[in-house]
Amino acid sequence: METSQQITDKARELQARIAPQIDEARKNLSDLNSRITTYIRQNPGTSLLAAVAAGFLIGKLVSRRW
């Protein structure tokens, strides 16, 4: 059985390994958000039409499941 110190050490190792990946993912999501926001501002009509179409399709899929 592992001691609490061993578990703490393993948790710190895991955190040290995944922290750079989490930071990279956060940066990528922030960049994606910026690009999407810019596209929506430049193309509001197309974006609205795409949102309506996506909502319609999701509504159809959900209504068939229930």
C-alpha positions as CSV (number, residue, x, y, z in Angstrom):
1,M,0.0,0.0,0.0
2,E,1.3,3.4,-0.9
3,T,1.9,6.1,1.7
4,S,0.4,9.5,1.4
5,Q,3.8,10.9,0.6
6,Q,4.2,8.5,-2.3
7,I,0.8,9.5,-3.6
8,T,1.7,13.2,-3.2
9,D,4.9,12.7,-5.1
10,K,3.2,10.8,-7.9
11,A,0.6,13.6,-8.2
12,R,3.3,16.2,-8.4
13,E,5.1,14.2,-11.1
14,L,1.9,13.9,-13.1
15,Q,1.2,17.6,-12.7
16,A,4.7,18.5,-13.9
17,R,4.2,16.3,-17.0
18,I,0.8,17.5,-18.0
19,A,1.1,21.2,-17.1
20,P,2.9,22.1,-20.4
21,Q,0.2,20.3,-22.4
22,I,-2.6,22.0,-20.5
23,D,-0.9,25.4,-21.2
24,E,-0.6,24.6,-24.9
25,A,-4.2,23.5,-25.1
26,R,-5.3,26.7,-23.3
27,K,-3.3,28.7,-25.9
28,N,-4.8,26.8,-28.8
29,L,-8.3,27.3,-27.5
30,S,-7.8,31.0,-27.0
31,D,-6.4,31.3,-30.6
32,L,-9.4,29.3,-31.9
33,N,-11.8,31.5,-30.0
34,S,-10.2,34.6,-31.5
35,R,-10.3,33.3,-35.0
36,I,-14.0,32.3,-34.7
37,T,-14.9,35.6,-33.1
38,T,-13.2,37.5,-36.0
39,Y,-14.9,35.3,-38.6
40,I,-18.3,35.9,-37.0
41,R,-17.8,39.7,-36.9
42,Q,-16.7,39.7,-40.6
43,N,-19.5,37.4,-41.7
44,P,-22.5,37.9,-39.4
45,G,-25.1,36.7,-42.0
46,T,-23.3,33.5,-42.8
47,S,-22.7,32.8,-39.2
48,L,-26.4,33.3,-38.3
49,L,-27.5,31.1,-41.1
50,A,-25.0,28.4,-40.0
51,A,-26.3,28.7,-36.4
52,V,-29.9,28.3,-37.5
53,A,-29.1,25.3,-39.7
54,A,-27.1,23.6,-36.9
55,G,-30.0,24.3,-34.4
56,F,-32.5,22.8,-36.9
57,L,-30.4,19.7,-37.4
58,I,-29.7,19.2,-33.7
59,G,-33.5,19.6,-33.0
60,K,-34.3,17.0,-35.6
61,L,-31.8,14.5,-34.2
62,V,-32.9,15.0,-30.7
63,S,-36.6,14.7,-31.5
64,R,-36.0,11.4,-33.3
65,R,-34.2,10.0,-30.2
66,W,-37.1,10.7,-27.8
